[in-house]
Amino acid sequence: MDLLLEGFQTALTPQNLLFAVLGVLLGTAVGVLPGIGPAMTVALLLPVTYSVGPDSAIIMFAGIYYGGMYGGSTTSILLNTPGESSSVITAIEGNKMAKKGRAAQALATAAIGSFVAGTIGTVLLVLLTPTVADVVVKLGAPSYFAIMLLALFAVTAVLGSSKLRGFVALFLGLAVGLVGTTTGQARLTFDQPLLADGIDIVVVAVAIFAIGEALWVAAHLRRKPLEVIPVGQPWMSKADWGRSWKPWLRGTAFGFPFGALPAGGAEVPTFLSYVTERKLSKHPEEFGKGAIEGVAGPEAANNASAAGTLVPLLAIGLPTTATAAVILLAMQSYGIQPGPQLLDNEPGLVWALLASLFVANTLLLVLNLPLAPLWAKLLRIPRPYLYAGILFFASLGAYSVNFQAFDLGLLLAFGLLGLAMRRFGVPVLPLIIGVILGPRLEEQLTTALALSQGDVSTLWGEPVAIAVYVVMALLLGGMVLRGLRKPEPVAEAPQGGPESPESTETVEVGR
């Protein structure tokens, strides 16, 4: 408690409070705008924050993360167009409520549910992070290698809709991570001196998220203007409160553990929350027609998973979502390495971050309830203007990393790769995780083999490593059994040619 109080003293300084407000506002805005997520925003702002202290930058990024998770619900409810993949479930009931004239109630239960779940999740984060760090600090290189291998496997195979495409994205990311001369021998540099130090992850992240998304939207730009449902001031009746508070708690119970797992993500807990509420509801006939429980539960699961995601990030140094991966990159750019030693090496930063999450969560509720009509108006910004600005800032951010025109060429190349991945339905997250964890996985493997003088059996010589391999074997066995019982259908590539100019969000929901 003393450390947390010191964290509040740091987080509530005028400068850090200003960055928290800025992060929450930016996060909510990018969550509202379809196709622009918190991962892209953090990637774009990363070069800009190099002149800011690490405390302020990380606090702002955390505010963007929490705000982005909330903001995606606005487009889901008003447009049936999720701003984030984790808000897909919210669109099922939220948009039906909006069309029945209950947009205000849907936005209110989403905002209050996000606050309740985010607060409970942050409390659990404060309690669990030091404990997890104390356990992890005793692990050796073989255990770290196994845990990172599990993270790569889980993110790619367990949660993806297409296992083949997930592994294709992963191997692309691992190949990008191999570029350079970190081992003393040039790999995939093509005799280009500027590739000797590897490809900067900032360039990759900005290209895949920002450039790829902008090119994809430009290729499928809708010609007709968006029709936005009037919002009004969000409020809830007594009956709405009575039907929402239990789904908020159940959604939190789903979201936090799934966020903390190596597989990460909010898609699975939001879906489980929706299914649970549909089974437990006293008004099952309303589901599919605008049931408030179908908004309250998934939105709580969504925000609770955001808090859970920070447990493996801070305690182990494992990013489990795209935004967490970019936040990890931000910490590394300041010379800070998340992991079991983080609480000892940077206690002030960690506890200021944890305290700032409480501040950001409160700001989200205070700011977003009255500002809901304003966020709805942002949806009227013409797409060409919006994405032209994104392309400009993406190019500026990539160039500012090394001030080399060569990086702009890489930005375009990886942007085209991001466009191709969206065209053929290849997930982006495994690629980003592969780029970040690939070199660290190689480092732990090299360390383990060096300490054992080349004895491969050392890789399963620790109890934690054995347990992780057993979990991987069970997951793989379950996948094989499901495949034998019911062959996985071939996923169709997103339909978005000239004959069918669909939006990015429609394609994502359909897939």
Secondary structure, DSSP 8 states (H G I E B T S, - for coil): -HHHHHHHHHHTSHHHHHHHHHHHHHHHHHHHSTT--HHHHHHHHTGGGGGS-HHHHHHHHHHHHHHHHHHHHHHHHHHS--SSGGGHHHHHHHHHHHHTT-HHHHHHHHHHHHHHHHHHHHHHHHHHHHHHHHHHTT--HHHHHHHHHHHHHIIIIIS-S-HHHHHHHHHHHHHHHH-BSTTSS-BS-TT-GGGTT---HHHHHHIIIIIHHHHHHHHT--SS--------S----HHHHHHHHHHHHHHHHHHHHHHHSTT--SHHHHHHHHHHHHHH-S-GGGTTT--THHHHHHHHHHHHHHHHHHHHHHHT----SHHHHHHHHHHHHTT---STTHHHH-HHHHHHHHHHHHHHHHHHHHHHHHHHHHHHHHTTS-HHHHHHHHHHHHHHHHHHHH--HHHHHHHHHHHHHHHHHHHTT--SHHHHHHHHHHHHHHHHHHHHHHHTTT-GGGGG-SHHHHHHHHHHHHHHHHHHHHHHHS----------STTS---HHHHHHH-
